[in-house]
Amino acid sequence: MTLSRAFWRAAGERAIRTFAQAFLAMVGFTAFDVLQADWAALLGVSTGAAVLSLMTSIVASEIGDKGTPSLVEEP
C-alpha cells in the first residue's frame, strides 16, 4: 500500500480532530481565562496528540508484509 494523497488527507483530518479534542480537554469546561492560560502547554500537548494521531494512521496503514515485524523482507 502506498501513502496516497487520499491517505494523507484523511490522516490530516484525523490529526486536526485529535488536536482540537486534546485542546478542549486541557481547557476543560470551567471558566477559561485567555490572558492567564498556559498557551505553551495547551499547544504542546495538543500538537503531541496530533503527531501521535498521524503516527497511528501510518502504522495502521499496513505498510509492508503482514506477519513480519518490520518492512525488511525475510531471506
C-alpha positions, 0 to 999 in steps of 0.5 A, a space after each residue: 500500500 502506498 501513502 496516497 494523497 487520499 491517505 494523507 488527507 484523511 490522516 490530516 483530518 484525523 490529526 486536526 480532530 485529535 488536536 482540537 479534542 486534546 485542546 478542549 480537554 486541557 481547557 476543560 469546561 470551567 471558566 477559561 481565562 485567555 490572558 492567564 492560560 498556559 498557551 505553551 502547554 495547551 499547544 504542546 500537548 495538543 500538537 503531541 496528540 496530533 503527531 501521535 494521531 498521524 503516527 497511528 494512521 501510518 502504522 495502521 496503514 499496513 505498510 509492508 508484509 503482514 506477519 513480519 515485524 518490520 518492512 525488511 523482507 525475510 531471506 
